[in-house]
Structures are given as C-alpha cells and as structure tokens.
Amino acid sequence: MTNRPYALMWSGGKDSALALDRARRAGVEVARLISFYDSETRRVRFHATRLEMLQAQARAIGIKLHTVPTTWSDMEANLLRELGSLSAQGFAGVVLGDIHLADVRSWYERRVTAAGLEHVEPIWGEPPQALLDEFISSGGRAVLTCVELAKLDESWLGRTTDAAFASEIVKTGVDACGENGEYHSFAFAGPVFRQPVRWVAGERRLDAGFAQLDLT
C-alpha cells in the first residue's frame, strides 16, 4: 500500500460511509472527502442534503471536505478538473462507493485512471443486503432523505437504518442499499464518526417523482 493519500467521493450517504470504513481498515489513508453539489440548490443531487450538513459530517469524521458546486451539464468538466488537481497534489487515487451499477463505475473509472490515479471500489460487487447488514451491525446509522415514489412510498422517508429497517426493506423487493435509486440517505453515526452528527428533520417536499426530507 502506497504512503500517498487518497481522496474519497463523498455523497454523505451510508454507502460512502461504508466505503470509507472499508478503505481505512484496508490501510488506505483517506485525507480528503470530495462532494459535488448542485450550484443552484446547494444540495447534493438526489440525496437532497444541504451543504452545511456535509460539513457537519466532515467535522465529525475528522477529514477535510472539499465541496464543488456544479450544474449537471458541467459535472464532467468539473470532475476532470478536480481529478487533475488531485494528481498534481500527489494523491494516489480516489475511493468510491459503487456496488453493482457497471455503467456508473466505468464512467468514473475511465476518468480517474486517465488522470493517473488509482480507482478504488471497496464495496464493489458484494450483495447489497450483506453490505446493509454490515453497515448496521458496525453501528452505522443513516436517515432516508429521498425515496423514489414509484418504488417506495413516502412512509419510508425519515426512517433510520437499523435491524428493523434491514428486515423490512428486503420485503419490498427493491435493492437493499437503494443502488438503483430507490432511496438515498444521510449517514450520521458509525465507526467513521468520532461522534454522531446531530440533525433535525425539517420539511418534506415532492420533486419529479421523488419525496425528499430536509435535514438541518
């Protein structure tokens, strides 16, 4: 394992937290979290997480957070700029939390490796239910901030990932980790956090077939 640092793509959700935990336990030095957020809403796309909540997570984790405002159309250009910056600063690679969406992984992998960086996927290819169980059994907790209403009803919004959640989500027939976009989350406790992140549930809103929960 190289002594050079790695960056981790941080969405704020449970899969990012589990990828960080796995990477650390494998001896990877993650020295920076990178979050892309919508420049208009100042929220993480899909997760609907406010920028200040990402900052609260980073403080609780103890890793520097680098946030990048972007529009959807400018995402690739902004990503390429960030990857080039990481390479120039001596970073060894980038850690991501993909599970089984091969097209998504390939899109990032081509760009990461083209920048001369190692592409690391600590939770890739593993059964989603097993990954969810590992996150929960390690003490990991996340609150659902977004659900796709065609796949999960609004009652799931605001649920916390715990043993009851794990047993119930599998009965719905959706991906246990929400890898196909069924739900997104905000991680607030677990082994990567030095202390839990405090949050308060705010307003709920509907957005193009998704129900979202605001956290403050």
Secondary structure, DSSP 8 states (H G I E B T S, - for coil): --SS-EEEE--SSHHHHHHHHHHHHTT--EEEEEEEEETTT-B-TTT--BHHHHHHHHHHHTSEEEEEEE-STTHHHHHHHHHHHHHHTT--EEE----S-HHHHHHHHHHHHHTT-EEE-TTTTS-HHHHHHHHHHTT-EEEEEEEETTTS-GGGTT-B-SHHHHHHHGGGTS-TT-TTSSEEEEEEESTT-SS-----EEEEEEETTEEEEEE-
